[in-house]
Structures are given as C-alpha cells and as structure tokens.
Amino acid sequence: MAKPPPAEPRLILLNKPFDVLTQFQDAQGRATLKDFVDIPGVYPAGRLDRDSEGLLLLTNDGRLQARIADPRHKLAKAYWVQVEGTPSEAQLQQLRSGVTLNDGPTLPAEARCLDEPALWARHPPVRFRKSVPTAWLELVIREGRNRQVRRMTAAVGLPTLRLVRVAIGPWQVDGLQPGEWREVPVSSLR
C-alpha cells in the first residue's frame, strides 16, 4: 500500500490570549489552543506561558517547527513588557549585556523603553497600584528559556506585570485580536 503524500506545510499565526495554555488538551478543563484553532494536525512551534499573551506560531511541519523553536537558530522574539518601576539606563544596560539567571547567563538582549503601546485590554486587567509606577519595555531575545523574559526583568529589579510577544522572526501579531489567527505562506523560512 502506498503512503499518502505528505500534507502541505501550514503556518498559523495566533494571538494567544492571557490565561490560555499552549497545548490542545487539559485534564483540568482550562482554556487551551483547541478553544481558538480548529485545524487538525497543527501544533505549537515553541511555547508561551499561560500568563503571557501574543504571537504563537502553529504548524503541521516538523522541520519548520524545529527551525522556529530551536534556540540554535537564534530566531529573534520581540516582547512588549509592562514592568513595575521606572527603568534606569543601568538596568537597560544589564539586559543588553545579558543577565545571570539560576540556569546561567542569558545572551545579550535588545532593550529599550517604550511609550505605552496601543494594545487590547487584558482580562482580567493588570493589578494597578497608585504608589508604584509602571513602564513599558521592548525586549528582543534570541533564546527561549522557561519564563526567560520575566526572570530577566526580575533579575534587574523590574518585575513583569504584563508580557506580550509581538514578533517571532519575520512574523508579527499586528492586526490580530486575542484569539484570532491567520494563515501565512510557509516559504519565508524554508
């Protein structure tokens, strides 16, 4: 019996909402990707924590998944990060130089202050305290350790309040509301 031809590679850009797991099943009944994407055979290329939002790529192609997710390829991932406190130039420079975490030093990151970005409202909203200022940073990293951005900002004294991934390599979350997705051509990373 002849094998069926391989499925055409697909690449899906999803704006993962806050409080959604980056998997398709959960024994505890929490929100998962299946609540938003009904395409058989696709799986996430990388992860995005339940308490983080923004761009998640899904594919049905194992080689493409590895190219996107494997840290050896150093694909840039851009995040907009709301932090507690007012970043100093010294704190930004620490992020740019690389931060030592409990699992070793990070690669240098691109880090800059942002004006408050025009983002969708988060549900539930971020806890607000009048006595503690907040600021927005853009951080671009080229590795993907567990909770890396949150651990980096905490290590320099700027705890993360909200974390939104806005880009992975050439792909951006622009134009997608939380829970929305679109398919894009695969050819751009092959």
Secondary structure in CASP SS format (residue, H / E / C, confidence):
PFRMAT SS
TARGET T0000
AUTHOR 0000-0000-0000
METHOD secondary structure of the structure
MODEL  1
M C 1.00
A C 1.00
K C 1.00
P C 1.00
P C 1.00
P C 1.00
A C 1.00
E C 1.00
P C 1.00
R C 1.00
L E 1.00
I E 1.00
L E 1.00
L E 1.00
N E 1.00
K E 1.00
P C 1.00
F C 1.00
D C 1.00
V C 1.00
L C 1.00
T C 1.00
Q C 1.00
F C 1.00
Q C 1.00
D C 1.00
A C 1.00
Q C 1.00
G C 1.00
R C 1.00
A C 1.00
T C 1.00
L H 1.00
K H 1.00
D H 1.00
F C 1.00
V C 1.00
D C 1.00
I C 1.00
P C 1.00
G C 1.00
V C 1.00
Y E 1.00
P E 1.00
A C 1.00
G C 1.00
R C 1.00
L C 1.00
D C 1.00
R C 1.00
D C 1.00
S C 1.00
E E 1.00
G E 1.00
L E 1.00
L E 1.00
L E 1.00
L E 1.00
T E 1.00
N C 1.00
D C 1.00
G H 1.00
R H 1.00
L H 1.00
Q H 1.00
A H 1.00
R H 1.00
I H 1.00
A H 1.00
D C 1.00
P H 1.00
R H 1.00
H H 1.00
K C 1.00
L C 1.00
A C 1.00
K E 1.00
A E 1.00
Y E 1.00
W E 1.00
V E 1.00
Q E 1.00
V E 1.00
E E 1.00
G C 1.00
T C 1.00
P C 1.00
S C 1.00
E H 1.00
A H 1.00
Q H 1.00
L H 1.00
Q H 1.00
Q H 1.00
L H 1.00
R H 1.00
S H 1.00
G C 1.00
V C 1.00
T E 1.00
L E 1.00
N C 1.00
D C 1.00
G E 1.00
P E 1.00
T C 1.00
L C 1.00
P C 1.00
A C 1.00
E E 1.00
A E 1.00
R E 1.00
C E 1.00
L E 1.00
D C 1.00
E C 1.00
P C 1.00
A C 1.00
L C 1.00
W C 1.00
A C 1.00
R C 1.00
H C 1.00
P C 1.00
P C 1.00
V C 1.00
R C 1.00
F C 1.00
R C 1.00
K C 1.00
S C 1.00
V C 1.00
P C 1.00
T E 1.00
A E 1.00
W E 1.00
L E 1.00
E E 1.00
L E 1.00
V E 1.00
I E 1.00
R C 1.00
E C 1.00
G C 1.00
R C 1.00
N C 1.00
R C 1.00
Q H 1.00
V H 1.00
R H 1.00
R H 1.00
M H 1.00
T H 1.00
A H 1.00
A H 1.00
V C 1.00
G C 1.00
L C 1.00
P C 1.00
T E 1.00
L E 1.00
R E 1.00
L E 1.00
V E 1.00
R E 1.00
V E 1.00
A E 1.00
I E 1.00
G C 1.00
P C 1.00
W E 1.00
Q E 1.00
V C 1.00
D C 1.00
G C 1.00
L C 1.00
Q C 1.00
P C 1.00
G C 1.00
E C 1.00
W E 1.00
R E 1.00
E E 1.00
V E 1.00
P C 1.00
V C 1.00
S H 1.00
S H 1.00
L H 1.00
R C 1.00
END
